[in-house]
Amino acid sequence: MLGLAWLLALTLPAQLHSAWTNAALWHGHEMVFGFGFAVITGFLLTAIRNWTGLQTLHRWPLALLALLWLTARFANAVDGGLIPAFIFDSLFGLGAADAITYPIVRARQWKQMGLISALIRVLGPLFMAYAYTLLIQFSLILWILGWSLFTLQYLPYWLRPRVDGHYG
């Protein structure tokens, strides 16, 4: 099935315009914050249930957390979805941290609190990844604006003959 999906993706003329500036940034982000974050969250929810003996997220709350994750994946795949993707990725990370914190605190297993700290620290690079992409886009806009203003100011000077018959 995956092979068929790749074949269609490589042969169809349609393009999916991503919110990221290039495919390598998008792929790297999705591997770390999409796949990696989901795997770590799933592992911790299962492990903490075994460690504490308390029920972790299940049914609708787990479905809502998965929906936040899935919405961020879709937002990352479409043009103009960078801000919504950032919001949903952040909400997923905070929701995962909350879902892991509750049973640990309730069971008073304070030695496990480092897991929550590590999970929340993953959000720092998440913020930087989105800021990097927005910074690149903002820099491009400033570059275009700067050259436009430069052209508007100096192009007439270069095109207009001087009084003495020389071009500037």
C-alpha positions, 0 to 999 in steps of 0.5 A, a space after each residue: 500500500 505504501 509503495 502504491 502511495 509513493 508511486 502515485 506521489 511520484 507520477 501524479 502532476 499534482 503538488 502538495 504545497 507545504 507550509 515549510 520552505 523546503 521538503 527537507 525542513 518539512 520532513 525533518 520536522 515531521 520525523 521529530 515532532 510528528 513521528 517522534 513525539 507521537 511514539 514517545 507520548 504513546 510509550 509514556 502513556 503505556 509505561 506510566 499506566 504500568 508504573 503507577 497502576 492508574 488509568 492514563 488517557 483513554 477513550 475520548 480524551 485520548 481521541 482528542 489528543 490524537 486529533 490535535 496531533 493529526 490536525 497539526 500534521 495536516 496543517 503542516 502539509 498545506 500552504 499557509 498552515 504554519 501558524 495553525 500547525 504551531 498552535 496544534 503541535 503546542 497543544 498536543 505537547 502540552 496535552 501530552 505533558 498534562 496526561 503524563 503528569 496527572 497519574 504521576 502526581 496522583 501516585 506520588 511517584 516524584 522520581 518520574 517527574 523528570 519525564 515531564 520536564 523532558 517532555 516539556 523541554 521538547 517544546 523548546 525546539 518546536 518553538 525554534 523550528 517554527 520561528 526559523 521557518 517564519 524568520 526565513 519567510 520574514 527575511 525574504 519579505 524584507 529582502 524583496 521590500 528593500 530591493 523594491 525601495 532601492 529600485 524605486 529610488 535609484 532606477 529613475 536616476 540611472 534611466 534619466 539622462 543628466 543635464 550634461 548628457 551623461 547617464 548616471 
